[in-house]
Amino acid sequence: MSEKIPRHIAIIMDGNGRWAKKNGLSRIEGHRRGAAAIDDVVEAAMDLHVSYLTLYAFSEENWKRPHDEVKALMNLLRMYLIDKRQKMISKGIRFMVIGDAKMLSSELQQEVKTTINATSLGNKMTMIVALSYGSRQEICRSVNRMISSGIKQVTVEAITDNLDTKGIPDPDLLIRTSGENRISNFLLWQLAYTELYFSNIPWPEFDKEQLVLAIQEYQRRERRFGMISEQLS
């Protein structure tokens, strides 16, 4: 597996609710099982020497879900950061968040800031969590930052440098679980040349074996970036 490991993997963690329904459990329990699956995938990504792992945890559109589910998700996220912070530090994981943090509760915002600061020296892997995130909204934030800083000329580089993901390489591989073949307003700008992989496995059942299958499929593909095969050889 050492050949052509993607430097940056992004994952749309989909299927917690459907998995819970299929197994006679509540949606909230499905999200708990999904949070547990994160540990397996983070460990696997580190074992495979992936440098960046981005996880789509909560979209801006998810605020429209039932209040009780949203409240439970926010509490689950807060407790995850509290429980896993020391492990991130010991394993050398740098934690980052993209998205509109202002929409999060003050308690969750504080845990996010504490975890970011506590893991800032991590150099084994960067774990980026998309919270209250929407890609169209991120692009709008980038343009507004450009306006505020007085940038006159709109360029690809200027927009990229003002995104939430500034300084992070674009994903090499995007994985979406649970059989949905959509991008769902996730990293639209950054996915320009990303390889897409859609798995039928729901997120609570996604593990190292499934991650390896996705990477093996990625390794079989030829990334041309607009060129032809002969130019890459």
Backbone as CSV, one residue per row, in Angstrom:
resi,resn,N_x,N_y,N_z,CA_x,CA_y,CA_z,C_x,C_y,C_z
1,MET,0.813,-1.220,0.000,0.000,0.000,0.000,0.843,1.264,0.000
2,SER,2.168,1.119,-0.007,3.012,2.306,0.080,3.002,3.108,-1.209
3,GLU,2.582,2.482,-2.321,2.604,3.153,-3.611,1.422,4.107,-3.756
4,LYS,1.729,5.362,-4.073,0.705,6.327,-4.457,-0.404,6.474,-3.406
5,ILE,-0.003,6.669,-2.172,-0.978,6.948,-1.118,-1.436,8.395,-1.272
6,PRO,-2.745,8.648,-1.285,-3.199,10.036,-1.408,-2.716,10.869,-0.226
7,ARG,-2.210,12.045,-0.538,-1.736,12.935,0.530,-2.902,13.448,1.372
8,HIS,-4.015,13.723,0.694,-5.181,14.311,1.372,-6.429,13.529,0.974
9,ILE,-7.109,12.980,1.963,-8.380,12.288,1.752,-9.487,13.081,2.433
10,ALA,-10.568,13.323,1.709,-11.756,13.971,2.273,-12.896,12.959,2.269
11,ILE,-13.695,12.973,3.322,-14.776,11.987,3.448,-16.092,12.664,3.806
12,ILE,-17.129,12.371,3.020,-18.499,12.733,3.381,-19.056,11.548,4.158
13,MET,-19.185,11.720,5.465,-19.586,10.618,6.353,-21.108,10.511,6.348
14,ASP,-21.634,9.710,5.455,-23.079,9.657,5.236,-23.638,8.300,5.658
15,GLY,-24.886,8.304,6.124,-25.588,7.052,6.355,-25.855,6.689,7.801
16,ASN,-25.526,7.583,8.748,-25.775,7.254,10.156,-27.254,6.981,10.429
17,GLY,-28.108,7.868,9.905,-29.541,7.734,10.158,-30.140,6.500,9.514
18,ARG,-29.767,6.245,8.258,-30.296,5.073,7.560,-29.800,3.781,8.206
19,TRP,-28.541,3.793,8.645,-27.998,2.620,9.331,-28.771,2.362,10.619
20,ALA,-29.065,3.427,11.359,-29.800,3.279,12.616,-31.201,2.724,12.372
21,LYS,-31.878,3.257,11.365,-33.236,2.792,11.056,-33.223,1.317,10.682
22,LYS,-32.254,0.915,9.874,-32.152,-0.480,9.443,-31.929,-1.410,10.631
23,ASN,-31.248,-0.902,11.652,-30.918,-1.727,12.814,-31.841,-1.479,14.006
24,GLY,-32.957,-0.789,13.758,-33.942,-0.574,14.809,-33.485,0.351,15.917
25,LEU,-32.597,1.286,15.594,-32.054,2.212,16.581,-32.481,3.638,16.268
26,SER,-32.303,4.532,17.210,-32.631,5.941,16.989,-31.574,6.590,16.103
27,ARG,-31.932,7.691,15.460,-30.970,8.426,14.638,-29.802,8.907,15.494
28,ILE,-30.104,9.316,16.720,-29.045,9.799,17.602,-28.049,8.682,17.907
29,GLU,-28.551,7.463,18.114,-27.646,6.328,18.327,-26.819,6.062,17.074
30,GLY,-27.421,6.274,15.913,-26.671,6.148,14.669,-25.512,7.118,14.610
31,HIS,-25.742,8.349,15.068,-24.663,9.338,15.091,-23.576,8.947,16.095
32,ARG,-23.981,8.347,17.214,-22.978,7.877,18.185,-22.085,6.799,17.562
33,ARG,-22.717,5.874,16.853,-21.929,4.821,16.187,-21.036,5.433,15.102
34,GLY,-21.544,6.462,14.445,-20.740,7.147,13.440,-19.520,7.815,14.045
35,ALA,-19.689,8.405,15.227,-18.553,9.030,15.915,-17.501,7.987,16.267
36,ALA,-17.946,6.802,16.654,-17.002,5.723,16.971,-16.224,5.292,15.734
37,ALA,-16.879,5.332,14.573,-16.204,4.941,13.327,-15.087,5.907,12.965
38,ILE,-15.208,7.157,13.408,-14.161,8.141,13.122,-12.823,7.654,13.660
39,ASP,-12.827,7.103,14.868,-11.577,6.629,15.471,-10.876,5.606,14.590
40,ASP,-11.633,4.641,14.068,-11.048,3.600,13.223,-10.423,4.191,11.965
41,VAL,-11.126,5.132,11.353,-10.646,5.698,10.091,-9.444,6.612,10.331
42,VAL,-9.458,7.376,11.414,-8.305,8.221,11.734,-7.071,7.355,11.974
43,GLU,-7.230,6.290,12.752,-6.111,5.368,13.008,-5.599,4.761,11.706
44,ALA,-6.529,4.339,10.853,-6.139,3.721,9.584,-5.404,4.712,8.699
45,ALA,-5.914,5.939,8.638,-5.271,6.962,7.810,-3.852,7.239,8.296
46,MET,-3.669,7.271,9.601,-2.321,7.487,10.138,-1.408,6.306,9.814
47,ASP,-1.925,5.092,9.954,-1.125,3.899,9.633,-0.683,3.900,8.172
48,LEU,-1.525,4.457,7.301,-1.240,4.486,5.867,-0.452,5.727,5.460
49,HIS,-0.123,6.574,6.424,0.678,7.781,6.198,-0.040,8.814,5.327
50,VAL,-1.341,8.928,5.540,-2.107,10.019,4.928,-1.778,11.289,5.708
51,SER,-1.474,12.370,5.009,-1.058,13.601,5.691,-2.225,14.465,6.148
52,TYR,-3.302,14.469,5.361,-4.468,15.306,5.667,-5.734,14.467,5.538
53,LEU,-6.607,14.590,6.532,-7.891,13.894,6.513,-8.980,14.906,6.848
54,THR,-9.885,15.138,5.887,-10.982,16.078,6.104,-12.288,15.312,6.230
55,LEU,-13.037,15.587,7.289,-14.289,14.893,7.576,-15.442,15.887,7.576
56,TYR,-16.458,15.591,6.762,-17.648,16.449,6.682,-18.591,16.019,7.793
57,ALA,-18.581,16.751,8.904,-19.328,16.345,10.093,-20.714,16.964,10.172
58,PHE,-20.835,18.239,9.732,-22.120,18.938,9.888,-22.164,20.084,8.884
59,SER,-23.150,20.048,8.000,-23.262,21.075,6.967,-24.139,22.224,7.444
60,GLU,-24.061,23.351,6.751,-24.965,24.465,7.072,-26.412,24.041,6.883
61,GLU,-26.654,23.197,5.889,-28.016,22.732,5.638,-28.538,21.836,6.768
62,ASN,-27.620,21.208,7.501,-28.037,20.317,8.590,-28.728,21.048,9.741
63,TRP,-28.576,22.372,9.791,-29.280,23.134,10.828,-30.797,23.015,10.668
64,LYS,-31.250,22.604,9.483,-32.692,22.478,9.228,-33.277,21.187,9.804
65,ARG,-32.444,20.319,10.318,-32.925,19.057,10.877,-33.689,19.302,12.184
66,PRO,-34.421,18.283,12.688,-35.158,18.456,13.944,-34.263,18.957,15.073
67,HIS,-34.823,19.839,15.898,-34.044,20.495,16.955,-33.355,19.487,17.873
68,ASP,-34.061,18.445,18.267,-33.484,17.463,19.191,-32.279,16.755,18.580
69,GLU,-32.357,16.471,17.273,-31.234,15.806,16.606,-30.032,16.731,16.522
70,VAL,-30.279,18.000,16.176,-29.183,18.966,16.090,-28.527,19.148,17.457
71,LYS,-29.346,19.287,18.492,-28.817,19.455,19.851,-27.960,18.259,20.254
72,ALA,-28.435,17.060,19.949,-27.680,15.850,20.280,-26.365,15.784,19.506
73,LEU,-26.398,16.184,18.239,-25.184,16.185,17.422,-24.149,17.157,17.968
74,MET,-24.597,18.359,18.341,-23.676,19.356,18.883,-23.042,18.858,20.183
75,ASN,-23.850,18.219,21.024,-23.317,17.679,22.275,-22.347,16.532,22.006
76,LEU,-22.672,15.711,21.010,-21.795,14.602,20.639,-20.447,15.123,20.146
77,LEU,-20.475,16.171,19.345,-19.244,16.775,18.841,-18.415,17.359,19.986
78,ARG,-19.093,18.036,20.897,-18.389,18.638,22.033,-17.722,17.561,22.888
79,MET,-18.458,16.496,23.180,-17.902,15.424,23.998,-16.780,14.686,23.270
80,TYR,-16.897,14.576,21.946,-15.838,13.926,21.170,-14.523,14.691,21.338
81,LEU,-14.590,16.008,21.245,-13.375,16.812,21.378,-12.786,16.691,22.779
82,ILE,-13.643,16.704,23.784,-13.163,16.563,25.161,-12.504,15.199,25.364
83,ASP,-13.149,14.152,24.864,-12.665,12.785,25.083,-11.404,12.461,24.288
84,LYS,-11.287,13.029,23.080,-10.208,12.626,22.169,-9.038,13.601,22.122
85,ARG,-9.148,14.723,22.813,-8.113,15.760,22.702,-6.737,15.243,23.100
86,GLN,-6.651,14.574,24.228,-5.355,14.088,24.689,-4.783,13.041,23.739
87,LYS,-5.652,12.213,23.176,-5.202,11.203,22.222,-4.652,11.870,20.963
88,MET,-5.301,12.928,20.509,-4.800,13.665,19.346,-3.403,14.200,19.621
89,ILE,-3.220,14.766,20.814,-1.915,15.324,21.173,-0.854,14.229,21.174
90,SER,-1.154,13.103,21.816,-0.162,12.029,21.945,0.182,11.394,20.605
91,LYS,-0.766,11.395,19.671,-0.525,10.781,18.367,0.002,11.772,17.330
92,GLY,0.150,13.028,17.712,0.689,14.022,16.793,-0.295,14.493,15.747
93,ILE,-1.582,14.504,16.094,-2.614,14.970,15.166,-2.854,16.458,15.374
94,ARG,-2.768,17.214,14.314,-3.145,18.632,14.362,-4.608,18.746,13.966
95,PHE,-5.402,19.391,14.797,-6.843,19.502,14.582,-7.186,20.883,14.040
96,MET,-8.027,20.901,13.004,-8.484,22.154,12.418,-9.976,22.054,12.123
97,VAL,-10.626,23.203,11.992,-12.043,23.250,11.648,-12.238,24.228,10.505
98,ILE,-13.098,23.853,9.547,-13.531,24.774,8.504,-15.044,24.918,8.610
99,GLY,-15.547,26.090,8.205,-16.974,26.334,8.289,-17.258,27.613,9.051
100,ASP,-18.534,27.895,9.255,-18.968,29.115,9.932,-19.109,28.837,11.425
101,ALA,-18.015,29.000,12.156,-17.993,28.653,13.581,-18.935,29.518,14.407
102,LYS,-19.290,30.685,13.901,-20.171,31.588,14.660,-21.535,30.961,14.915
103,MET,-21.925,30.006,14.096,-23.231,29.379,14.254,-23.233,28.291,15.326
104,LEU,-22.057,27.897,15.791,-21.963,26.868,16.820,-22.235,27.466,18.193
105,SER,-22.632,26.633,19.137,-22.853,27.112,20.502,-21.538,27.610,21.096
106,SER,-21.640,28.498,22.072,-20.431,29.042,22.695,-19.610,27.930,23.345
107,GLU,-20.300,26.926,23.911,-19.593,25.811,24.549,-18.797,25.003,23.526
108,LEU,-19.409,24.741,22.367,-18.712,23.987,21.329,-17.592,24.819,20.720
109,GLN,-17.841,26.108,20.519,-16.783,26.979,20.008,-15.561,26.941,20.920
110,GLN,-15.797,26.948,22.223,-14.685,26.926,23.172,-13.901,25.627,23.078
111,GLU,-14.600,24.502,22.958,-13.907,23.216,22.844,-13.120,23.129,21.539
112,VAL,-13.681,23.693,20.467,-12.972,23.733,19.187,-11.676,24.525,19.330
113,LYS,-11.769,25.728,19.909,-10.578,26.573,20.080,-9.538,25.887,20.958
114,THR,-10.004,25.284,22.042,-9.080,24.602,22.954,-8.355,23.460,22.248
115,THR,-9.091,22.695,21.449,-8.490,21.556,20.750,-7.526,22.022,19.664
116,ILE,-7.898,23.065,18.934,-7.001,23.612,17.908,-5.689,24.056,18.545
117,ASN,-5.780,24.805,19.638,-4.575,25.306,20.305,-3.744,24.169,20.898
118,ALA,-4.416,23.192,21.499,-3.705,22.101,22.171,-2.966,21.195,21.196
119,THR,-3.446,21.118,19.959,-2.855,20.194,18.976,-2.031,20.915,17.912
120,SER,-1.760,22.182,18.108,-1.138,22.994,17.050,0.246,22.501,16.641
121,LEU,0.922,21.763,17.504,2.267,21.271,17.182,2.252,19.873,16.575
122,GLY,1.074,19.302,16.387,0.988,17.970,15.796,1.573,17.940,14.397
123,ASN,2.406,16.940,14.113,3.076,16.886,12.808,2.965,15.528,12.116
124,LYS,2.098,14.648,12.636,1.919,13.344,12.006,0.793,13.365,10.976
125,MET,-0.293,14.026,11.310,-1.422,14.144,10.391,-2.261,15.351,10.789
126,THR,-2.842,16.013,9.793,-3.777,17.106,10.052,-5.188,16.598,9.829
127,MET,-6.004,16.717,10.863,-7.405,16.294,10.813,-8.269,17.548,10.739
128,ILE,-8.969,17.714,9.617,-9.805,18.888,9.393,-11.264,18.461,9.479
129,VAL,-12.018,19.090,10.355,-13.433,18.763,10.506,-14.266,19.924,9.976
130,ALA,-15.175,19.612,9.053,-16.073,20.621,8.488,-17.316,20.704,9.365
131,LEU,-17.475,21.839,10.057,-18.587,22.060,10.980,-19.370,23.288,10.547
132,SER,-20.668,23.155,10.454,-21.502,24.249,9.955,-20.896,24.757,8.646
133,TYR,-20.595,23.803,7.766,-19.846,24.101,6.541,-20.727,23.978,5.308
134,GLY,-20.544,24.916,4.397,-21.115,24.856,3.065,-20.117,25.462,2.106
135,SER,-19.856,24.809,0.995,-18.802,25.272,0.099,-19.161,26.577,-0.606
136,ARG,-20.415,26.723,-1.031,-20.812,27.985,-1.646,-20.620,29.135,-0.661
137,GLN,-21.000,28.884,0.584,-20.844,29.910,1.606,-19.363,30.216,1.850
138,GLU,-18.524,29.180,1.809,-17.089,29.385,1.988,-16.525,30.261,0.877
139,ILE,-16.950,30.022,-0.349,-16.473,30.832,-1.471,-16.921,32.278,-1.301
140,CYS,-18.150,32.480,-0.831,-18.622,33.846,-0.551,-17.764,34.501,0.527
141,ARG,-17.415,33.750,1.572,-16.541,34.300,2.621,-15.195,34.696,2.040
142,SER,-14.681,33.876,1.130,-13.402,34.185,0.499,-13.469,35.499,-0.267
143,VAL,-14.525,35.670,-1.055,-14.676,36.905,-1.834,-14.816,38.106,-0.905
144,ASN,-15.586,37.958,0.170,-15.749,39.060,1.121,-14.433,39.416,1.800
145,ARG,-13.605,38.412,2.090,-12.288,38.690,2.660,-11.427,39.458,1.666
146,MET,-11.542,39.099,0.393,-10.787,39.806,-0.638,-11.213,41.266,-0.718
147,ILE,-12.520,41.493,-0.663,-13.034,42.864,-0.708,-12.532,43.654,0.493
148,SER,-12.604,43.038,1.678,-12.186,43.721,2.906,-10.703,44.069,2.889
149,SER,-9.900,43.215,2.250,-8.455,43.461,2.210,-8.031,44.325,1.031
150,GLY,-8.995,44.744,0.219,-8.698,45.666,-0.873,-8.153,45.028,-2.130
151,ILE,-8.312,43.720,-2.278,-7.848,43.051,-3.497,-8.702,43.502,-4.676
152,LYS,-8.060,43.958,-5.735,-8.772,44.509,-6.892,-9.032,43.471,-7.976
153,GLN,-8.112,42.531,-8.131,-8.196,41.557,-9.211,-8.583,40.189,-8.659
154,VAL,-9.686,39.637,-9.163,-10.109,38.305,-8.739,-9.333,37.265,-9.543
155,THR,-8.583,36.432,-8.851,-7.825,35.361,-9.502,-8.071,34.050,-8.757
156,VAL,-7.715,32.955,-9.409,-7.816,31.649,-8.757,-6.993,31.644,-7.473
157,GLU,-5.788,32.199,-7.553,-4.897,32.202,-6.391,-5.471,33.037,-5.254
158,ALA,-6.070,34.183,-5.592,-6.621,35.058,-4.550,-7.787,34.396,-3.830
159,ILE,-8.667,33.759,-4.592,-9.791,33.061,-3.958,-9.282,31.917,-3.090
160,THR,-8.341,31.133,-3.621,-7.791,30.001,-2.870,-7.163,30.453,-1.560
161,ASP,-6.443,31.566,-1.607,-5.737,32.060,-0.422,-6.666,32.640,0.632
162,ASN,-7.937,32.832,0.299,-8.887,33.387,1.261,-9.974,32.392,1.664
163,LEU,-9.834,31.149,1.232,-10.767,30.103,1.648,-10.464,29.656,3.077
164,ASP,-11.416,28.962,3.687,-11.184,28.388,5.015,-10.012,27.415,4.990
165,THR,-9.766,26.811,3.839,-8.736,25.776,3.700,-7.376,26.336,3.286
166,LYS,-7.174,27.628,3.450,-5.890,28.227,3.073,-4.732,27.433,3.686
167,GLY,-3.757,27.108,2.845,-2.584,26.384,3.314,-2.727,24.875,3.322
168,ILE,-3.924,24.388,3.008,-4.173,22.946,2.974,-4.231,22.494,1.516
169,PRO,-3.495,21.472,1.119,-3.559,21.020,-0.276,-4.941,20.480,-0.615
170,ASP,-5.323,20.602,-1.880,-6.614,20.077,-2.318,-6.666,18.564,-2.105
171,PRO,-7.849,18.019,-1.851,-7.951,16.565,-1.672,-7.533,15.805,-2.933
172,ASP,-6.837,14.714,-2.744,-6.524,13.804,-3.845,-7.673,12.828,-4.063
173,LEU,-8.330,12.461,-2.976,-9.393,11.455,-3.016,-10.557,11.907,-2.142
174,LEU,-11.755,11.892,-2.713,-12.986,12.130,-1.954,-13.747,10.817,-1.845
175,ILE,-14.127,10.466,-0.632,-14.938,9.275,-0.384,-16.290,9.720,0.155
176,ARG,-17.363,9.180,-0.425,-18.688,9.362,0.172,-19.266,7.987,0.467
177,THR,-19.746,7.819,1.677,-20.280,6.532,2.096,-21.792,6.456,1.889
178,SER,-22.324,5.261,2.033,-23.763,4.979,2.086,-24.490,5.062,0.751
179,GLY,-23.748,5.004,-0.357,-24.388,4.832,-1.654,-24.939,6.062,-2.327
180,GLU,-24.756,7.233,-1.735,-25.219,8.467,-2.385,-24.118,8.992,-3.298
181,ASN,-24.494,9.372,-4.523,-23.509,9.822,-5.510,-23.609,11.328,-5.729
182,ARG,-23.464,12.068,-4.639,-23.524,13.532,-4.694,-22.356,14.120,-3.913
183,ILE,-22.057,15.395,-4.201,-21.003,16.101,-3.469,-21.585,16.928,-2.326
184,SER,-22.854,17.335,-2.449,-23.585,17.993,-1.358,-22.887,19.239,-0.807
185,ASN,-22.503,20.144,-1.699,-21.969,21.450,-1.288,-20.718,21.313,-0.416
186,PHE,-19.869,20.366,-0.758,-18.659,20.091,0.019,-17.419,20.341,-0.823
187,LEU,-16.602,21.290,-0.429,-15.298,21.547,-1.050,-15.389,21.692,-2.570
188,LEU,-16.398,22.407,-3.046,-16.609,22.519,-4.493,-15.393,23.100,-5.203
189,TRP,-14.782,24.101,-4.637,-13.602,24.734,-5.239,-12.406,23.783,-5.201
190,GLN,-12.244,23.115,-4.086,-11.049,22.299,-3.854,-11.076,20.963,-4.594
191,LEU,-12.252,20.519,-5.037,-12.372,19.198,-5.660,-12.152,19.214,-7.177
192,ALA,-11.594,20.284,-7.706,-11.476,20.441,-9.160,-10.837,19.231,-9.840
193,TYR,-9.804,18.658,-9.246,-9.100,17.516,-9.848,-9.047,16.310,-8.904
194,THR,-9.968,16.261,-7.980,-10.002,15.179,-7.004,-10.642,13.924,-7.594
195,GLU,-10.100,12.762,-7.253,-10.721,11.497,-7.638,-11.882,11.206,-6.681
196,LEU,-13.029,10.819,-7.229,-14.229,10.571,-6.433,-14.461,9.070,-6.285
197,TYR,-14.814,8.661,-5.073,-15.071,7.247,-4.783,-16.336,7.159,-3.938
198,PHE,-17.318,6.414,-4.442,-18.593,6.278,-3.742,-18.732,4.844,-3.223
199,SER,-18.898,4.732,-1.916,-19.019,3.430,-1.260,-20.462,3.198,-0.835
200,ASN,-20.934,1.976,-0.982,-22.280,1.626,-0.523,-22.339,1.361,0.981
201,ILE,-21.196,1.311,1.630,-21.137,1.006,3.060,-21.559,2.235,3.869
202,PRO,-22.505,2.105,4.803,-22.877,3.252,5.647,-21.729,3.623,6.580
203,TRP,-21.676,4.887,6.954,-20.534,5.361,7.724,-20.272,4.557,9.004
204,PRO,-21.278,4.173,9.799,-20.966,3.421,11.018,-20.243,2.097,10.768
205,GLU,-20.314,1.565,9.546,-19.641,0.306,9.217,-18.363,0.518,8.400
206,PHE,-18.018,1.754,8.127,-16.831,2.049,7.322,-15.599,1.932,8.223
207,ASP,-14.628,1.126,7.806,-13.464,0.860,8.649,-12.189,0.861,7.809
208,LYS,-11.105,0.377,8.390,-9.817,0.382,7.692,-9.889,-0.410,6.394
209,GLU,-10.567,-1.549,6.422,-10.683,-2.364,5.207,-11.345,-1.574,4.083
210,GLN,-12.399,-0.845,4.407,-13.091,-0.050,3.401,-12.222,1.106,2.916
211,LEU,-11.462,1.708,3.821,-10.555,2.789,3.425,-9.484,2.270,2.476
212,VAL,-8.958,1.101,2.769,-7.944,0.499,1.893,-8.524,0.222,0.509
213,LEU,-9.757,-0.268,0.438,-10.401,-0.511,-0.858,-10.510,0.779,-1.663
214,ALA,-10.864,1.868,-0.991,-10.974,3.160,-1.675,-9.618,3.609,-2.203
215,ILE,-8.585,3.433,-1.401,-7.243,3.839,-1.823,-6.744,2.957,-2.963
216,GLN,-7.043,1.680,-2.919,-6.643,0.789,-4.014,-7.306,1.196,-5.325
217,GLU,-8.563,1.593,-5.261,-9.238,2.093,-6.460,-8.566,3.375,-6.940
218,TYR,-8.226,4.254,-6.033,-7.508,5.494,-6.368,-6.186,5.175,-7.065
219,GLN,-5.483,4.164,-6.581,-4.181,3.806,-7.148,-4.291,3.256,-8.564
220,ARG,-5.458,2.738,-8.913,-5.645,2.205,-10.272,-5.932,3.310,-11.288
221,ARG,-6.222,4.485,-10.826,-6.592,5.568,-11.734,-5.378,6.386,-12.156
222,GLU,-5.513,7.020,-13.305,-4.463,7.901,-13.807,-4.953,9.341,-13.702
223,ARG,-4.255,10.138,-12.917,-4.636,11.541,-12.738,-3.868,12.379,-13.758
224,ARG,-4.605,13.008,-14.675,-3.954,13.698,-15.786,-3.955,15.217,-15.646
225,PHE,-4.811,15.778,-14.818,-4.843,17.223,-14.595,-4.920,18.004,-15.902
226,GLY,-5.728,17.515,-16.839,-5.918,18.205,-18.110,-4.932,17.815,-19.191
227,MET,-3.911,17.035,-18.849,-2.912,16.622,-19.831,-3.301,15.271,-20.425
228,ILE,-2.451,14.735,-21.298,-2.669,13.403,-21.851,-1.670,12.441,-21.213
229,SER,-1.946,11.151,-21.354,-1.137,10.139,-20.668,0.342,10.239,-21.025
230,GLU,0.628,10.506,-22.310,2.019,10.544,-22.753,2.809,11.649,-22.058
231,GLN,2.127,12.721,-21.667,2.828,13.810,-20.996,3.209,13.451,-19.566
232,LEU,2.560,12.452,-19.005,2.813,12.086,-17.616,3.884,11.024,-17.478
233,SER,4.207,10.353,-18.579,5.176,9.250,-18.513,6.613,9.753,-18.592
